Structure formats: structure tokens, C-alpha cells
């Protein structure tokens, strides 16, 4: 347990930041998960639209400092690669 006023305040502020970060992280993960599900089911048009939402959510999470910019770039790259491979197989 924290002993000083500053430590108690840091606990409060850390909890506030954790909840805000959780929203952005969860949102990005949800869009990525939905995109992968659409790719697997073969709904490539819907998957492409969802991939754009996922990329936007990842960029926003990186902008807010929730995840690192390179982490967001890597996830977007992998997602787009999966989408493009699925498109090539469908064609």
C-alpha cells in the first residue's frame, strides 16, 4: 500500500490511464479479430472495409501511446498481407 500522498495520487492517475488505454487497445483488437474472421469466411469486401477500421484503430492507439508505433505498423502489415493473400487465392 502506498504511504505518501504522491504515491496515492499516482495510483489514482494510473488507474484512470489504464482504463482509457484499455478502451483503445480493446477497440483495436476487436477490429483486427473481426477482420480476420471475415477473411477466413471469404467475405473479402467486408473484410477490406473492416481492415481500414482496424488500421485506423491501431493508428489511434499508437497516437495515444497505448501501443508503440512500430507495433501498430507491424499489425497493420500482417493484416493487409493476409487480406491480399486471400484476394489472390480468390482470383
PDB file as gemmi writes it, atoms N, CA and C in Angstrom:
CRYST1    1.000    1.000    1.000  90.00  90.00  90.00 P 1                      
ATOM      1  N   UNK A   1       0.835  -1.184   0.000  1.00  0.00           N  
ATOM      2  CA  UNK A   1       0.000   0.000   0.000  1.00  0.00           C  
ATOM      3  C   UNK A   1       0.875   1.242   0.000  1.00  0.00           C  
ATOM      4  N   UNK A   2       0.424   2.249  -0.672  1.00  0.00           N  
ATOM      5  CA  UNK A   2       1.193   3.488  -0.795  1.00  0.00           C  
ATOM      6  C   UNK A   2       1.204   4.241   0.534  1.00  0.00           C  
ATOM      7  N   UNK A   3       2.334   4.866   0.814  1.00  0.00           N  
ATOM      8  CA  UNK A   3       2.478   5.585   2.078  1.00  0.00           C  
ATOM      9  C   UNK A   3       2.392   7.094   1.914  1.00  0.00           C  
ATOM     10  N   UNK A   4       2.809   7.611   0.780  1.00  0.00           N  
ATOM     11  CA  UNK A   4       2.869   9.056   0.608  1.00  0.00           C  
ATOM     12  C   UNK A   4       1.690   9.555  -0.217  1.00  0.00           C  
ATOM     13  N   UNK A   5       1.416  10.857  -0.093  1.00  0.00           N  
ATOM     14  CA  UNK A   5       0.324  11.453  -0.856  1.00  0.00           C  
ATOM     15  C   UNK A   5       0.573  11.319  -2.351  1.00  0.00           C  
ATOM     16  N   UNK A   6       1.819  11.527  -2.739  1.00  0.00           N  
ATOM     17  CA  UNK A   6       2.137  11.465  -4.174  1.00  0.00           C  
ATOM     18  C   UNK A   6       1.951  10.050  -4.712  1.00  0.00           C  
ATOM     19  N   UNK A   7       2.289   9.051  -3.919  1.00  0.00           N  
ATOM     20  CA  UNK A   7       2.120   7.665  -4.363  1.00  0.00           C  
ATOM     21  C   UNK A   7       0.640   7.311  -4.483  1.00  0.00           C  
ATOM     22  N   UNK A   8      -0.153   7.816  -3.553  1.00  0.00           N  
ATOM     23  CA  UNK A   8      -1.600   7.569  -3.605  1.00  0.00           C  
ATOM     24  C   UNK A   8      -2.189   8.225  -4.850  1.00  0.00           C  
ATOM     25  N   UNK A   9      -1.738   9.444  -5.143  1.00  0.00           N  
ATOM     26  CA  UNK A   9      -2.213  10.138  -6.335  1.00  0.00           C  
ATOM     27  C   UNK A   9      -1.793   9.392  -7.599  1.00  0.00           C  
ATOM     28  N   UNK A  10      -0.571   8.878  -7.628  1.00  0.00           N  
ATOM     29  CA  UNK A  10      -0.083   8.127  -8.788  1.00  0.00           C  
ATOM     30  C   UNK A  10      -0.927   6.873  -9.006  1.00  0.00           C  
ATOM     31  N   UNK A  11      -1.360   6.243  -7.937  1.00  0.00           N  
ATOM     32  CA  UNK A  11      -2.221   5.065  -8.067  1.00  0.00           C  
ATOM     33  C   UNK A  11      -3.535   5.455  -8.728  1.00  0.00           C  
ATOM     34  N   UNK A  12      -4.113   6.579  -8.281  1.00  0.00           N  
ATOM     35  CA  UNK A  12      -5.373   7.041  -8.868  1.00  0.00           C  
ATOM     36  C   UNK A  12      -5.197   7.386 -10.341  1.00  0.00           C  
ATOM     37  N   UNK A  13      -4.156   8.127 -10.669  1.00  0.00           N  
ATOM     38  CA  UNK A  13      -3.961   8.554 -12.057  1.00  0.00           C  
ATOM     39  C   UNK A  13      -3.607   7.362 -12.947  1.00  0.00           C  
ATOM     40  N   UNK A  14      -2.852   6.416 -12.411  1.00  0.00           N  
ATOM     41  CA  UNK A  14      -2.505   5.226 -13.193  1.00  0.00           C  
ATOM     42  C   UNK A  14      -3.746   4.402 -13.518  1.00  0.00           C  
ATOM     43  N   UNK A  15      -4.651   4.312 -12.573  1.00  0.00           N  
ATOM     44  CA  UNK A  15      -5.888   3.562 -12.802  1.00  0.00           C  
ATOM     45  C   UNK A  15      -6.738   4.248 -13.866  1.00  0.00           C  
ATOM     46  N   UNK A  16      -6.806   5.587 -13.820  1.00  0.00           N  
ATOM     47  CA  UNK A  16      -7.543   6.340 -14.836  1.00  0.00           C  
ATOM     48  C   UNK A  16      -6.952   6.092 -16.221  1.00  0.00           C  
ATOM     49  N   UNK A  17      -5.634   6.177 -16.316  1.00  0.00           N  
ATOM     50  CA  UNK A  17      -4.959   5.978 -17.600  1.00  0.00           C  
ATOM     51  C   UNK A  17      -5.128   4.540 -18.093  1.00  0.00           C  
ATOM     52  N   UNK A  18      -5.092   3.588 -17.160  1.00  0.00           N  
ATOM     53  CA  UNK A  18      -5.244   2.177 -17.533  1.00  0.00           C  
ATOM     54  C   UNK A  18      -6.607   1.937 -18.171  1.00  0.00           C  
ATOM     55  N   UNK A  19      -7.647   2.534 -17.597  1.00  0.00           N  
ATOM     56  CA  UNK A  19      -8.993   2.350 -18.151  1.00  0.00           C  
ATOM     57  C   UNK A  19      -9.126   2.973 -19.541  1.00  0.00           C  
ATOM     58  N   UNK A  20      -8.534   4.142 -19.729  1.00  0.00           N  
ATOM     59  CA  UNK A  20      -8.586   4.796 -21.040  1.00  0.00           C  
ATOM     60  C   UNK A  20      -7.795   3.979 -22.067  1.00  0.00           C  
ATOM     61  N   UNK A  21      -6.608   3.520 -21.676  1.00  0.00           N  
ATOM     62  CA  UNK A  21      -5.791   2.715 -22.574  1.00  0.00           C  
ATOM     63  C   UNK A  21      -6.493   1.423 -22.949  1.00  0.00           C  
ATOM     64  N   UNK A  22      -7.199   0.836 -21.991  1.00  0.00           N  
ATOM     65  CA  UNK A  22      -7.899  -0.427 -22.226  1.00  0.00           C  
ATOM     66  C   UNK A  22      -8.946  -0.264 -23.320  1.00  0.00           C  
ATOM     67  N   UNK A  23      -9.616   0.890 -23.358  1.00  0.00           N  
ATOM     68  CA  UNK A  23     -10.626   1.136 -24.379  1.00  0.00           C  
ATOM     69  C   UNK A  23      -9.994   1.107 -25.769  1.00  0.00           C  
ATOM     70  N   UNK A  24      -8.887   1.826 -25.936  1.00  0.00           N  
ATOM     71  CA  UNK A  24      -8.239   1.900 -27.245  1.00  0.00           C  
ATOM     72  C   UNK A  24      -7.652   0.548 -27.660  1.00  0.00           C  
ATOM     73  N   UNK A  25      -7.047  -0.149 -26.707  1.00  0.00           N  
ATOM     74  CA  UNK A  25      -6.454  -1.452 -27.013  1.00  0.00           C  
ATOM     75  C   UNK A  25      -7.530  -2.462 -27.398  1.00  0.00           C  
ATOM     76  N   UNK A  26      -8.620  -2.479 -26.649  1.00  0.00           N  
ATOM     77  CA  UNK A  26      -9.706  -3.419 -26.911  1.00  0.00           C  
ATOM     78  C   UNK A  26     -10.355  -3.136 -28.261  1.00  0.00           C  
ATOM     79  N   UNK A  27     -10.548  -1.859 -28.569  1.00  0.00           N  
ATOM     80  CA  UNK A  27     -11.158  -1.476 -29.837  1.00  0.00           C  
ATOM     81  C   UNK A  27     -10.318  -1.954 -31.015  1.00  0.00           C  
ATOM     82  N   UNK A  28      -9.010  -1.762 -30.925  1.00  0.00           N  
ATOM     83  CA  UNK A  28      -8.117  -2.196 -31.997  1.00  0.00           C  
ATOM     84  C   UNK A  28      -8.147  -3.717 -32.146  1.00  0.00           C  
ATOM     85  N   UNK A  29      -8.089  -4.414 -31.026  1.00  0.00           N  
ATOM     86  CA  UNK A  29      -8.099  -5.878 -31.072  1.00  0.00           C  
ATOM     87  C   UNK A  29      -9.402  -6.408 -31.663  1.00  0.00           C  
ATOM     88  N   UNK A  30     -10.512  -5.772 -31.309  1.00  0.00           N  
ATOM     89  CA  UNK A  30     -11.813  -6.207 -31.810  1.00  0.00           C  
ATOM     90  C   UNK A  30     -11.880  -6.085 -33.326  1.00  0.00           C  
ATOM     91  N   UNK A  31     -11.451  -4.936 -33.859  1.00  0.00           N  
ATOM     92  CA  UNK A  31     -11.490  -4.739 -35.303  1.00  0.00           C  
ATOM     93  C   UNK A  31     -10.562  -5.717 -36.023  1.00  0.00           C  
ATOM     94  N   UNK A  32      -9.396  -5.972 -35.459  1.00  0.00           N  
ATOM     95  CA  UNK A  32      -8.465  -6.923 -36.074  1.00  0.00           C  
ATOM     96  C   UNK A  32      -9.076  -8.322 -36.075  1.00  0.00           C  
ATOM     97  N   UNK A  33      -9.671  -8.695 -34.956  1.00  0.00           N  
ATOM     98  CA  UNK A  33     -10.297 -10.017 -34.840  1.00  0.00           C  
ATOM     99  C   UNK A  33     -11.441 -10.170 -35.846  1.00  0.00           C  
ATOM    100  N   UNK A  34     -12.269  -9.143 -35.977  1.00  0.00           N  
ATOM    101  CA  UNK A  34     -13.389  -9.200 -36.918  1.00  0.00           C  
ATOM    102  C   UNK A  34     -12.892  -9.273 -38.356  1.00  0.00           C  
ATOM    103  N   UNK A  35     -11.813  -8.561 -38.652  1.00  0.00           N  
ATOM    104  CA  UNK A  35     -11.248  -8.601 -40.000  1.00  0.00           C  
ATOM    105  C   UNK A  35     -10.760 -10.001 -40.329  1.00  0.00           C  
ATOM    106  N   UNK A  36     -10.043 -10.610 -39.404  1.00  0.00           N  
ATOM    107  CA  UNK A  36      -9.531 -11.967 -39.640  1.00  0.00           C  
ATOM    108  C   UNK A  36     -10.659 -12.960 -39.807  1.00  0.00           C  
ATOM    109  N   UNK A  37     -11.730 -12.763 -39.054  1.00  0.00           N  
ATOM    110  CA  UNK A  37     -12.887 -13.655 -39.158  1.00  0.00           C  
ATOM    111  C   UNK A  37     -13.536 -13.526 -40.538  1.00  0.00           C  
ATOM    112  N   UNK A  38     -13.658 -12.299 -41.033  1.00  0.00           N  
ATOM    113  CA  UNK A  38     -14.236 -12.075 -42.356  1.00  0.00           C  
ATOM    114  C   UNK A  38     -13.344 -12.644 -43.454  1.00  0.00           C  
ATOM    115  N   UNK A  39     -12.031 -12.514 -43.294  1.00  0.00           N  
ATOM    116  CA  UNK A  39     -11.094 -13.078 -44.279  1.00  0.00           C  
ATOM    117  C   UNK A  39     -11.248 -14.594 -44.318  1.00  0.00           C  
ATOM    118  N   UNK A  40     -11.334 -15.204 -43.151  1.00  0.00           N  
ATOM    119  CA  UNK A  40     -11.456 -16.661 -43.081  1.00  0.00           C  
ATOM    120  C   UNK A  40     -12.763 -17.155 -43.698  1.00  0.00           C  
ATOM    121  N   UNK A  41     -13.828 -16.363 -43.548  1.00  0.00           N  
ATOM    122  CA  UNK A  41     -15.119 -16.784 -44.092  1.00  0.00           C  
ATOM    123  C   UNK A  41     -15.268 -16.447 -45.574  1.00  0.00           C  
ATOM    124  N   UNK A  42     -14.299 -15.698 -46.132  1.00  0.00           N  
ATOM    125  CA  UNK A  42     -14.318 -15.407 -47.559  1.00  0.00           C  
ATOM    126  C   UNK A  42     -15.081 -14.156 -47.951  1.00  0.00           C  
ATOM    127  N   UNK A  43     -15.498 -13.363 -47.010  1.00  0.00           N  
ATOM    128  CA  UNK A  43     -16.209 -12.109 -47.286  1.00  0.00           C  
ATOM    129  C   UNK A  43     -15.183 -10.987 -47.439  1.00  0.00           C  
ATOM    130  N   UNK A  44     -14.541 -10.948 -48.592  1.00  0.00           N  
ATOM    131  CA  UNK A  44     -13.383 -10.078 -48.764  1.00  0.00           C  
ATOM    132  C   UNK A  44     -13.740  -8.600 -48.864  1.00  0.00           C  
ATOM    133  N   UNK A  45     -14.900  -8.269 -49.405  1.00  0.00           N  
ATOM    134  CA  UNK A  45     -15.288  -6.852 -49.494  1.00  0.00           C  
ATOM    135  C   UNK A  45     -15.516  -6.279 -48.095  1.00  0.00           C  
ATOM    136  N   UNK A  46     -16.236  -7.047 -47.282  1.00  0.00           N  
ATOM    137  CA  UNK A  46     -16.470  -6.613 -45.900  1.00  0.00           C  
ATOM    138  C   UNK A  46     -15.166  -6.601 -45.109  1.00  0.00           C  
ATOM    139  N   UNK A  47     -14.311  -7.571 -45.402  1.00  0.00           N  
ATOM    140  CA  UNK A  47     -13.026  -7.641 -44.707  1.00  0.00           C  
ATOM    141  C   UNK A  47     -12.154  -6.441 -45.035  1.00  0.00           C  
ATOM    142  N   UNK A  48     -12.238  -5.978 -46.282  1.00  0.00           N  
ATOM    143  CA  UNK A  48     -11.439  -4.813 -46.672  1.00  0.00           C  
ATOM    144  C   UNK A  48     -11.903  -3.559 -45.926  1.00  0.00           C  
ATOM    145  N   UNK A  49     -13.207  -3.385 -45.805  1.00  0.00           N  
ATOM    146  CA  UNK A  49     -13.744  -2.241 -45.060  1.00  0.00           C  
ATOM    147  C   UNK A  49     -13.370  -2.331 -43.580  1.00  0.00           C  
ATOM    148  N   UNK A  50     -13.444  -3.531 -43.040  1.00  0.00           N  
ATOM    149  CA  UNK A  50     -13.104  -3.721 -41.629  1.00  0.00           C  
ATOM    150  C   UNK A  50     -11.606  -3.541 -41.399  1.00  0.00           C  
ATOM    151  N   UNK A  51     -10.786  -3.891 -42.398  1.00  0.00           N  
ATOM    152  CA  UNK A  51      -9.341  -3.711 -42.282  1.00  0.00           C  
ATOM    153  C   UNK A  51      -8.988  -2.232 -42.181  1.00  0.00           C  
ATOM    154  N   UNK A  52      -9.722  -1.397 -42.902  1.00  0.00           N  
ATOM    155  CA  UNK A  52      -9.488   0.043 -42.801  1.00  0.00           C  
ATOM    156  C   UNK A  52      -9.837   0.561 -41.407  1.00  0.00           C  
ATOM    157  N   UNK A  53     -10.916   0.041 -40.832  1.00  0.00           N  
ATOM    158  CA  UNK A  53     -11.287   0.425 -39.466  1.00  0.00           C  
ATOM    159  C   UNK A  53     -10.226  -0.053 -38.470  1.00  0.00           C  
ATOM    160  N   UNK A  54      -9.726  -1.270 -38.699  1.00  0.00           N  
ATOM    161  CA  UNK A  54      -8.701  -1.816 -37.820  1.00  0.00           C  
ATOM    162  C   UNK A  54      -7.423  -0.982 -37.893  1.00  0.00           C  
ATOM    163  N   UNK A  55      -7.038  -0.597 -39.106  1.00  0.00           N  
ATOM    164  CA  UNK A  55      -5.836   0.225 -39.276  1.00  0.00           C  
ATOM    165  C   UNK A  55      -6.004   1.566 -38.580  1.00  0.00           C  
ATOM    166  N   UNK A  56      -7.187   2.135 -38.697  1.00  0.00           N  
ATOM    167  CA  UNK A  56      -7.467   3.416 -38.040  1.00  0.00           C  
ATOM    168  C   UNK A  56      -7.392   3.278 -36.525  1.00  0.00           C  
ATOM    169  N   UNK A  57      -7.964   2.211 -35.995  1.00  0.00           N  
ATOM    170  CA  UNK A  57      -7.951   1.988 -34.547  1.00  0.00           C  
ATOM    171  C   UNK A  57      -6.533   1.750 -34.048  1.00  0.00           C  
ATOM    172  N   UNK A  58      -5.739   1.010 -34.820  1.00  0.00           N  
ATOM    173  CA  UNK A  58      -4.348   0.776 -34.436  1.00  0.00           C  
ATOM    174  C   UNK A  58      -3.545   2.072 -34.461  1.00  0.00           C  
ATOM    175  N   UNK A  59      -3.782   2.893 -35.489  1.00  0.00           N  
ATOM    176  CA  UNK A  59      -3.087   4.179 -35.564  1.00  0.00           C  
ATOM    177  C   UNK A  59      -3.466   5.078 -34.387  1.00  0.00           C  
ATOM    178  N   UNK A  60      -4.732   5.075 -34.036  1.00  0.00           N  
ATOM    179  CA  UNK A  60      -5.181   5.907 -32.922  1.00  0.00           C  
ATOM    180  C   UNK A  60      -4.568   5.418 -31.612  1.00  0.00           C  
ATOM    181  N   UNK A  61      -4.500   4.100 -31.429  1.00  0.00           N  
ATOM    182  CA  UNK A  61      -3.887   3.547 -30.217  1.00  0.00           C  
ATOM    183  C   UNK A  61      -2.409   3.923 -30.146  1.00  0.00           C  
ATOM    184  N   UNK A  62      -1.733   3.900 -31.290  1.00  0.00           N  
ATOM    185  CA  UNK A  62      -0.325   4.282 -31.323  1.00  0.00           C  
ATOM    186  C   UNK A  62      -0.168   5.773 -31.050  1.00  0.00           C  
ATOM    187  N   UNK A  63      -1.067   6.563 -31.594  1.00  0.00           N  
ATOM    188  CA  UNK A  63      -1.024   8.014 -31.393  1.00  0.00           C  
ATOM    189  C   UNK A  63      -1.214   8.368 -29.919  1.00  0.00           C  
ATOM    190  N   UNK A  64      -2.082   7.618 -29.238  1.00  0.00           N  
ATOM    191  CA  UNK A  64      -2.347   7.871 -27.823  1.00  0.00           C  
ATOM    192  C   UNK A  64      -1.248   7.317 -26.923  1.00  0.00           C  
ATOM    193  N   UNK A  65      -0.345   6.512 -27.495  1.00  0.00           N  
ATOM    194  CA  UNK A  65       0.733   5.941 -26.698  1.00  0.00           C  
ATOM    195  C   UNK A  65       0.366   4.634 -26.031  1.00  0.00           C  
ATOM    196  N   UNK A  66      -0.756   4.045 -26.436  1.00  0.00           N  
ATOM    197  CA  UNK A  66      -1.192   2.777 -25.838  1.00  0.00           C  
ATOM    198  C   UNK A  66      -0.305   1.642 -26.331  1.00  0.00           C  
ATOM    199  N   UNK A  67      -0.011   1.655 -27.633  1.00  0.00           N  
ATOM    200  CA  UNK A  67       0.935   0.701 -28.201  1.00  0.00           C  
ATOM    201  C   UNK A  67       1.997   1.498 -28.959  1.00  0.00           C  
ATOM    202  N   UNK A  68       3.112   0.870 -29.210  1.00  0.00           N  
ATOM    203  CA  UNK A  68       4.204   1.530 -29.928  1.00  0.00           C  
ATOM    204  C   UNK A  68       3.851   1.656 -31.408  1.00  0.00           C  
ATOM    205  N   UNK A  69       4.378   2.685 -32.041  1.00  0.00           N  
ATOM    206  CA  UNK A  69       4.086   2.920 -33.456  1.00  0.00           C  
ATOM    207  C   UNK A  69       4.533   1.746 -34.322  1.00  0.00           C  
ATOM    208  N   UNK A  70       5.673   1.168 -34.013  1.00  0.00           N  
ATOM    209  CA  UNK A  70       6.159   0.028 -34.795  1.00  0.00           C  
ATOM    210  C   UNK A  70       5.248  -1.190 -34.606  1.00  0.00           C  
ATOM    211  N   UNK A  71       4.697  -1.337 -33.399  1.00  0.00           N  
ATOM    212  CA  UNK A  71       3.767  -2.426 -33.119  1.00  0.00           C  
ATOM    213  C   UNK A  71       2.518  -2.273 -33.983  1.00  0.00           C  
ATOM    214  N   UNK A  72       1.989  -1.057 -34.052  1.00  0.00           N  
ATOM    215  CA  UNK A  72       0.806  -0.800 -34.882  1.00  0.00           C  
ATOM    216  C   UNK A  72       1.121  -1.057 -36.352  1.00  0.00           C  
ATOM    217  N   UNK A  73       2.275  -0.608 -36.811  1.00  0.00           N  
ATOM    218  CA  UNK A  73       2.662  -0.796 -38.210  1.00  0.00           C  
ATOM    219  C   UNK A  73       2.803  -2.285 -38.534  1.00  0.00           C  
ATOM    220  N   UNK A  74       3.375  -3.034 -37.622  1.00  0.00           N  
ATOM    221  CA  UNK A  74       3.552  -4.474 -37.837  1.00  0.00           C  
ATOM    222  C   UNK A  74       2.205  -5.179 -37.916  1.00  0.00           C  
ATOM    223  N   UNK A  75       1.296  -4.839 -37.020  1.00  0.00           N  
ATOM    224  CA  UNK A  75      -0.029  -5.470 -37.032  1.00  0.00           C  
ATOM    225  C   UNK A  75      -0.800  -5.129 -38.305  1.00  0.00           C  
ATOM    226  N   UNK A  76      -0.719  -3.867 -38.730  1.00  0.00           N  
ATOM    227  CA  UNK A  76      -1.400  -3.469 -39.965  1.00  0.00           C  
ATOM    228  C   UNK A  76      -0.805  -4.207 -41.154  1.00  0.00           C  
ATOM    229  N   UNK A  77       0.505  -4.330 -41.176  1.00  0.00           N  
ATOM    230  CA  UNK A  77       1.177  -5.005 -42.284  1.00  0.00           C  
ATOM    231  C   UNK A  77       0.743  -6.465 -42.376  1.00  0.00           C  
ATOM    232  N   UNK A  78       0.700  -7.144 -41.250  1.00  0.00           N  
ATOM    233  CA  UNK A  78       0.300  -8.558 -41.236  1.00  0.00           C  
ATOM    234  C   UNK A  78      -1.157  -8.724 -41.672  1.00  0.00           C  
ATOM    235  N   UNK A  79      -2.000  -7.804 -41.215  1.00  0.00           N  
ATOM    236  CA  UNK A  79      -3.411  -7.870 -41.555  1.00  0.00           C  
ATOM    237  C   UNK A  79      -3.623  -7.658 -43.051  1.00  0.00           C  
ATOM    238  N   UNK A  80      -2.961  -6.651 -43.606  1.00  0.00           N  
ATOM    239  CA  UNK A  80      -3.101  -6.372 -45.032  1.00  0.00           C  
ATOM    240  C   UNK A  80      -2.510  -7.493 -45.879  1.00  0.00           C  
ATOM    241  N   UNK A  81      -1.437  -8.096 -45.387  1.00  0.00           N  
ATOM    242  CA  UNK A  81      -0.843  -9.215 -46.117  1.00  0.00           C  
ATOM    243  C   UNK A  81      -1.816 -10.383 -46.166  1.00  0.00           C  
ATOM    244  N   UNK A  82      -2.478 -10.668 -45.056  1.00  0.00           N  
ATOM    245  CA  UNK A  82      -3.482 -11.743 -45.023  1.00  0.00           C  
ATOM    246  C   UNK A  82      -4.627 -11.451 -45.993  1.00  0.00           C  
ATOM    247  N   UNK A  83      -5.067 -10.208 -46.002  1.00  0.00           N  
ATOM    248  CA  UNK A  83      -6.162  -9.807 -46.873  1.00  0.00           C  
ATOM    249  C   UNK A  83      -5.753  -9.947 -48.336  1.00  0.00           C  
ATOM    250  N   UNK A  84      -4.581  -9.495 -48.678  1.00  0.00           N  
ATOM    251  CA  UNK A  84      -4.114  -9.566 -50.079  1.00  0.00           C  
ATOM    252  C   UNK A  84      -3.900 -11.008 -50.532  1.00  0.00           C  
ATOM    253  N   UNK A  85      -3.409 -11.857 -49.634  1.00  0.00           N  
ATOM    254  CA  UNK A  85      -3.241 -13.282 -49.976  1.00  0.00           C  
ATOM    255  C   UNK A  85      -4.591 -13.927 -50.219  1.00  0.00           C  
ATOM    256  N   UNK A  86      -5.576 -13.570 -49.408  1.00  0.00           N  
ATOM    257  CA  UNK A  86      -6.918 -14.125 -49.588  1.00  0.00           C  
ATOM    258  C   UNK A  86      -7.508 -13.664 -50.926  1.00  0.00           C  
ATOM    259  N   UNK A  87      -7.258 -12.415 -51.284  1.00  0.00           N  
ATOM    260  CA  UNK A  87      -7.750 -11.899 -52.566  1.00  0.00           C  
ATOM    261  C   UNK A  87      -7.102 -12.640 -53.739  1.00  0.00           C  
ATOM    262  N   UNK A  88      -5.811 -12.897 -53.647  1.00  0.00           N  
ATOM    263  CA  UNK A  88      -5.107 -13.609 -54.721  1.00  0.00           C  
ATOM    264  C   UNK A  88      -5.630 -15.041 -54.860  1.00  0.00           C  
ATOM    265  N   UNK A  89      -5.901 -15.680 -53.750  1.00  0.00           N  
ATOM    266  CA  UNK A  89      -6.406 -17.053 -53.813  1.00  0.00           C  
ATOM    267  C   UNK A  89      -7.821 -17.084 -54.400  1.00  0.00           C  
ATOM    268  N   UNK A  90      -8.594 -16.042 -54.110  1.00  0.00           N  
ATOM    269  CA  UNK A  90      -9.962 -15.989 -54.615  1.00  0.00           C  
ATOM    270  C   UNK A  90      -9.978 -15.721 -56.124  1.00  0.00           C  
ATOM    271  N   UNK A  91      -8.968 -15.010 -56.594  1.00  0.00           N  
ATOM    272  CA  UNK A  91      -8.950 -14.641 -58.025  1.00  0.00           C  
ATOM    273  C   UNK A  91      -8.433 -15.744 -58.912  1.00  0.00           C  
TER     274      UNK A  91                                                      
END                                                                             
